[in-house]
Amino acid sequence: MHISRRKFFCGIAVGAAAGAAASDLEELVQAAPGSRSSASPSEKTIRLDMNVNPDGPSPRVLKVIRENPEMVNKYPDGEYGPLVEQIARFHKVRPGQVTIGDGSREILRMAANAYLPGGKKLVLASPTFEPMAGFAKQTEAEVAPVPLNKRFAHDLDAMLHQTTAPAALVYICNPNNPTGSLTPRKDIEDFLKKLPPNVMVLIDEAYHEYVGPSSDYASFIDHPVDDKRVIVVRTFSKIYGLAGLRLGYAVSSEEVSLKLSSLRLERGVNILGVLAAAAALDDSDYVRLSFKKNADARQEFYNQTNVRMLRQVDSLTNFVFMKTGLPSSQVIEHFRRNNIILGPLVPQMDRYVRVTVGTREDMREFWRVWELRPAGSHNMASNQ
Ligand SMILES: Cc1ncc(COP(=O)(O)O)c(C=O)c1O
């Protein structure tokens, strides 16, 4: 699959072109040399594969980015401290408990490097966010994938069986990517009570801000348990719209944070990311607005699947894992040929595709392209 650089940026700009923040992001994009303004519609690629906020960051965040161009010629120096303190205040924890990373992916890598070398084992769900297993394999750890249960939640009893030695780390993605589904809070608490004392647990809350009120959910940062083995990870790449600026963080015990931070790439977090994240964290109105827009757009997506007698896993995120009844490779390829990129193939669930909830225009195009799928596939889809 090849997407030209130009097409790639066109796609992002198109995705960002609707909604409250659209004009600000649009203006910034248009001001850039070689911007998308001359692209014809047929050149546009719609990215429904990255689970980012289709409107991009808030106007206040864009203003900070626009007002600090001189920062790009500076190494990060004293900037990390204030952000760490701000995150700590935001979550009512001590600054020593916060570890920042070059995207939350770096935190996952730090955790793998901290706890898995020396022939240890990582326990995680299948399917879940793939890179975690990749980081574990880089340390030559054993990886024990445990299929999700029938409700698409982590099968924590089965995972518990896997936590005997040499298990050292459990990864729980909640809500889970690629399914968008929740694992109930109470089940995770029970799991922690039974877990061997030397096994760490990383809870990835990348999509936390999209969950909304649910009796089955409470963040392990906002409602912590008194357990030094728990590391909770968040990112600025999703609802905050800052995926390209690469910033994530973990909240853990101070001891664990020291261990994780020692594995961070020196000056690896970029300076504009730090400034933008600080502004983003302050802009809770924008988070609320993005949550609402996503919830409405996701509901509209369900309406469209209902009309077509399709099903999906109930999502608490900004993407939907949709059961097409067709081999996903065919569906993904069909959309790619029509300039829409869907989430990657999930071999364990090969009749599902992961679709990021995009702008209204993106989704209209998604359903138009869905209707173009090859003859005969409609029956296959609706009969599954
Ligand atoms: C569950 C989950 N965790 C972590 C990440 C990584 O996010 P980032 O490295 O951009 O912070 C993603 C990105 O898609 C994700 O879906």
The ligand as an SDF file (V2000), in Angstrom:
LIG
                    3D

 16 16  0  0  0  0  0  0  0  0999 V2000
   -4.5920    1.2330   22.9030 C   0  0  0  0  0  0  0  0  0  0  0  0
   -3.5200    2.1420   22.4270 C   0  0  0  0  0  0  0  0  0  0  0  0
   -2.4850    2.3900   23.2150 N   0  0  0  0  0  0  0  0  0  0  0  0
   -1.4960    3.1980   22.8390 C   0  0  0  0  0  0  0  0  0  0  0  0
   -1.5180    3.7980   21.5880 C   0  0  0  0  0  0  0  0  0  0  0  0
   -0.3490    4.6220   21.1960 C   0  0  0  0  0  0  0  0  0  0  0  0
   -0.5950    5.9390   21.2100 O   0  0  0  0  0  0  0  0  0  0  0  0
    0.5580    7.0100   21.1480 P   0  0  0  0  0  0  0  0  0  0  0  0
    1.8850    6.3260   21.0550 O   0  0  0  0  0  0  0  0  0  0  0  0
    0.2650    7.8300   19.9730 O   0  0  0  0  0  0  0  0  0  0  0  0
    0.4310    7.7590   22.4480 O   0  0  0  0  0  0  0  0  0  0  0  0
   -2.5820    3.5790   20.7340 C   0  0  0  0  0  0  0  0  0  0  0  0
   -2.5980    4.1940   19.3970 C   0  0  0  0  0  0  0  0  0  0  0  0
   -3.3740    3.9100   18.5340 O   0  0  0  0  0  0  0  0  0  0  0  0
   -3.6090    2.7210   21.1580 C   0  0  0  0  0  0  0  0  0  0  0  0
   -4.6540    2.4530   20.3680 O   0  0  0  0  0  0  0  0  0  0  0  0
  1  2  1  0
  2  3  1  0
  2 15  2  0
  3  4  2  0
  4  5  1  0
  5  6  1  0
  5 12  2  0
  6  7  1  0
  7  8  1  0
  8  9  2  0
  8 10  1  0
  8 11  1  0
 12 13  1  0
 12 15  1  0
 13 14  2  0
 15 16  1  0
M  END
$$$$
